Amino acid sequence: MKLLQQPKAVLAVAFACVIAFMGIGLVDPILKPIADSLGATPSQTSLLFTSYMAIMGLAMLITSAVSSRLGVKQTLLLGLVVIIVGAGLAGLSDSIRAIVGFRAIWGLGNALFVATALAAIVSASSGSVRDAIIFYEAALGVGIAAGPLIGGVLGSISWRGPFFGVSVLMTIAFLVTFLLLPNAAARPRPSSLRDPFRALRHPGLLGVALTSLCYNFGFFTLLAYTPFPLDMSTQQVGLIFFGWGVMLAFASVILAPRLQGSFGTIPSILIALTGFALILAMMAIWTDNKTVLVVGVVAAGLFLGINNTLVTETVMNAAPVERGVASAAYSFVRFSGGAVAPWLAGYLGETINDHVPYWVGAAAVMLGVLVLIASRRYLSHLDESHELPAIPAHEIPEAPAGDTLGDTPEDAPVAAMARS
């Protein structure tokens, strides 16, 4: 897919995505400075991620309903405004509780923006669903890579700097989206708040969502806890996570499609998850060695990039429902792992030792491997056809009594839908 051949609407949303995803890594280098300045413990400081991810996950339940009523452009703009306000107020705060609260507001805005942006890029792209998702993940990778670097520079001036930086960057994203993204000619059928739960009746989508919940547990253990045992300056931490982001972007765009072409979608995800679990186990064994931690963080970006692209594509094609509904259902489940992991990692590190959070993260990722293996029979259509016809979530049939991830594929709703 050639970048310049994409419609301006896709380019506008992608640019806004780059800036939006900067917000995830922008605060990473300042976690320890915030803790030192405000007298907070690692578990208290990690609540910056917990409140952000928890509200983001819960808010995902309303994103499809909101966007189907307001329209894509208005929902994106609303999300950006909420992020601008939340980040700005966090920068003005003088207590860890206030910052945690305003990060929750930030998470609400990010939910409205991120879920809608993915659906918008997939719908408006001039290429295939696969190409659109690679393009989306490229924007994600660039944003995540740049975030820690900018956060390290601004954080070296003041821990408040990255929060104000997010507000400024999001204002730019708001203007770009407002000026370049046209209003949709028609709005989709208004969806119900119950549609994401109905979509999760589909065992393939549910399996992928639960896998991502486990994977995100390990991901946010790495992201939120590692700055504490590293105990380096904001600029050093920013550079380390910049390297992580570069590897993530490279793997998202280059490695993921090649692995998928060679081994198939599900086997490639299993390879990436297993590799990431081994990285976390390595960091658990040699937590006291900063060189190992640095190498582990950067190398993890490769496995995370592969996983991000392939899992996102899997979600878009796992169940024959509207993509906005599928994204909302999947994101609601997976961000639960991102909400719990930062606080738990900090608590385990404080009460036991620095090794335990990484062991728990590695175990969670391996649990995700087992869940995906159990549900792979419902995803066998992925490498046969990259798209399923979308049907409204409320028309998904109830699973037969006693149907579980371990039942025969003939009993699975996906089998019947794939044959139709």
C-alpha positions, 0 to 999 in steps of 0.5 A, a space after each residue: 500500500 502506497 502512502 500517498 495513494 490513500 484518501 486525505 481522510 485516511 491521512 488526516 486520521 492517521 496523523 491524528 493517530 500518531 499524535 494520539 498514540 504519543 500519549 501512551 508513551 509520553 508519560 513513561 519516562 516521568 513515572 519515577 520523577 512524579 513518584 519522587 516529586 509527589 512522594 508516591 509509591 510505584 503502585 500509586 504512580 502506576 495508577 496513572 496507567 490503571 485509571 487510564 486503561 480502566 476508563 478506556 476499556 469501560 468507555 469502549 462499550 459506548 464508542 460504537 453507539 456514540 459514533 453511530 449517532 454523532 458520526 465518525 468525524 464528530 466522535 473523533 473531534 469529541 475524543 480529542 477535546 476530552 484528551 486535551 482537557 484531561 492532559 492539561 488538567 493533569 499537568 496543573 495538578 499537585 497530587 497523585 490522586 488528581 493526576 490519576 483522576 485526570 488520566 481517567 478523563 484522558 482515557 475516556 477521550 482516547 476510547 472515543 478516538 482510538 476505536 473510531 479511528 481504526 474503523 474509519 481508516 479501515 472503511 475509508 482506505 483505498 486498499 484491503 482490510 489488511 493494508 489498512 490495518 498495517 497502515 493504522 499500526 504504522 501510525 500507532 508505531 510511529 506515535 508510540 516510538 516518538 512518545 517516550 522520546 518527546 516525553 524524555 525531553 519535556 520531562 527533563 524540564 519538568 514532569 508537568 511538561 509531557 502533560 502540557 505537550 499532549 494538550 498542544 499536540 492534540 490541539 494540532 490533531 484536532 485542527 488537522 482532523 477538523 479541516 481535512 476529514 469530511 463529514 460522512 455522506 451517511 451514518 451507519 445504523 445506530 447501534 445498541 449499548 448491548 451490541 458489543 456484548 452480543 458480539 462476544 457471543 462469537 467464540 472466535 472474537 471472545 477467544 481473541 479478546 481474552 488472549 489480548 487481555 492476557 497479552 496486555 497484562 504482560 505489555 503494561 507490566 513492561 511499560 509501567 513497571 520497568 522505569 522503576 528498576 531501571 532507575 535512570 534519568 527521564 531522557 535515558 528512559 525516553 531513549 530506551 522506550 524510543 528504541 522499543 517503539 522503533 522496533 514495534 513500528 518495524 515489526 508491525 509494518 515489515 515483519 508481521 505481513 511476512 510471518 503471516 505469509 509464511 506461517 499463517 495468522 494464528 501460528 504467527 500470533 502464537 510465535 509472537 506471544 511465546 517470544 514476548 513471554 520469554 523476554 519477560 521471563 528473561 527480565 524476571 531472572 536478571 531484573 538487577 541487570 540494567 543491560 538485560 532490562 534495556 535489551 529486553 525492552 527493545 527486543 520486546 518491541 519486535 514481538 509486540 509489533 507483530 502481535 499488534 498488527 495480526 491481532 488487530 486484523 484478526 479482530 476485524 475479521 473474526 466475527 461477521 459484525 460491524 467493525 466498530 462493534 467488533 473493535 468496541 467489544 474486543 477493546 473492552 475485554 483487552 484493556 482490562 488486562 492493561 488496567 490491572 497490570 500496572 497497579 499489580 506490578 507496582 504492588 508486587 514489586 513493593 511487597 515482594 521484589 522486583 522479579 515477581 512482576 515480570 514472572 506474573 507478566 510472563 505467566 499471563 502471556 503464556 495463558 493467552 497462548 493457551 486461550 488462543 490455541 483453544 479458540 483457533 478452530 473458530 478462526 480457521 477462516 482467517 487465511 482463507 478469506 480476509 473478510 466476512 460479510 458484516 451482520 448486525 450484532 443483534 442477529 448473531 445467534 445464541 451459542 448452542 447450550 453447552 458450547 465452549 471454546 473446546 466444542 467441535 467446530 461444527 457447532 460454532 457459529 463461525 462455521 455456519 456463517 463462513 459456509 453461508 
